[in-house]
Amino acid sequence: MSGLSPIELTLRVSLSATAVSLVAGTALGFVLQWHRLPFRRFFMALSMMPLVLPPTVLGYYLLILMGRRSWIGQGWEALTGAPLVFTVTAAVIAASVAATPIVARQVAAAISAIDRDALEAAQIDGAGRLRILTDIYLPLLRPSLLAAGSIAFARAVGDFGATLMVAGNIPGRTQTASIAIYEMVNSGRDGEALGLVVIVSLLSLAVLVYATEPLTPPARR
């Protein structure tokens, strides 16, 4: 994957992070809607922490969890022969952690809106959990998943602090668009920075236009 431009690398990282966050966020959304979950309010708040923590703080936590002294970092290095930090995989993990709460929140809200009578009717008819998931939950959650995935992708495109902390700034390998813009501005390459800013802005705008539902005007009396 060496030699990729910042935009190419950003797209690859963002698409991978979106896929990871959709799976993890959907699972987390179901867990958060489990009313018997102990300390449910605490876990709901904890799951939203990546959205409110300063990016460098989130990146520091990830660096501790994935560094060469952690069991995750040591296990990864034992399997691959290389450290986990300062790789494109680390960039994907950082962007995924930042985007997963967005998906979880959307999925949890969508689950709470599902008609419980339909679920109870399916159970009475003998439908198992897998069939209820595939025939009821997933079709009803599809619009929310599409919207959440689009916003998660836009969030991953713009990730900076956490990605910089765990993936570094290696041109062609881990230098995403947001990191490249920062370096260009610092080195006085304003024209190149402006070009990347425009590309990233248009990409994010296109994704948000796709994800945003138009407001329905109030009915006239």
C-alpha positions, -999 to +999 in steps of 0.1 A: +000+000+000+030+023-002+030+053-025-007+061-021-018+097-023-035+113+008-069+112-009-065+075-020-053+065+015-081+085+031-108+067+010-093+033+018-091+040+055-126+056+056-143+028+037-127+002+059-135+022+091-171+026+079-175-012+074-160-019+109-181+008+126-213-005+110-207-040+124-195-028+158-220+000+160-250-022+152-240-048+178-234-020+203-268-004+195-286-037+202-266-040+235-276-005+246-312-012+239-311-043+262-331-029+292-317-055+316-282-044+310-266-036+343-255+000+347-271+008+314-269+045+318-232+043+325-225+021+295-246+044+272-225+074+284-192+054+280-201+044+245-205+081+235-171+091+250-152+090+217-175+117+204-167+142+232-132+134+241-105+156+226-090+136+196-056+136+212-070+121+244-087+094+224-055+088+204-036+085+237-059+058+250-056+039+217-018+043+218-017+027+252-040-001+241-022-008+209+014+000+217+042-024+218+039-028+256+002-037+255-010-073+251-029-063+220+003-048+204+024-077+215-001-102+201-003-084+168+035-082+165+037-120+174+013-128+145+025-104+119+061-097+129+055-059+129+041-034+154+005-024+151+010+014+157+021+036+128+004+014+102-027+018+080-044-008+102-039+016+132-054+044+112-085+022+104-089+013+141-086+050+152-112+061+126-135+032+135-135+040+172-144+076+165-172+066+141-188+036+159-207+057+185-225+075+156-238+042+143-246+028+177-267+059+185-286+057+153-293+020+156-304+023+192-328+050+184-342+030+154-346-001+175-366+018+202-390+030+174-398-006+162-433-017+170-431-042+198-464-058+187-448-069+154-420-086+174-444-103+197-465-115+168-434-130+151-425-148+183-460-161+187-458-174+151-427-194+161-400-172+145-366-177+160-342-149+169-323-152+136-354-149+115-366-120+136-333-103+130-332-109+093-369-104+085-379-076+109-349-058+125-326-055+095-353-043+069-365-017+094-330-006+104-317-003+068-325+034+064-309+042+097-278+021+088-274+038+055-276+073+071-253+062+100-228+047+076-227+078+055-221+100+085-195+076+099-177+077+066-177+115+067-164+114+103-136+090+093-126+112+064-120+141+088-103+122+116-071+139+126-059+137+162-065+101+170-052+089+136-020+111+140-014+097+175-015+060+165-007+059+128+017+088+125+025+109+095+042+086+070+037+099+034+023+072+011+015+049+040-004+066+068-006+102+058-044+108+053-058+140+038-064+158+071-028+151+082-014+161+048-033+194+050-018+201+084+017+194+072+012+215+040+000+245+060+029+243+084+054+241+055+039+271+037+024+250+008-009+269+010-020+262-026-017+224-022-034+226+012-063+245-004-067+219-031-070+191-006-093+212+016-117+217-013-116+180-023-123+168+013-150+195+018-168+185-014-165+148-005-179+153+030-207+175+016-217+149-009-219+122+017-239+144+041-264+154+013-269+117+007-274+109+044-296+139+053-334+135+051-352+167+040-374+182+066-411+175+061-431+208+061-459+209+088-493+200+076-516+229+069-547+232+090 
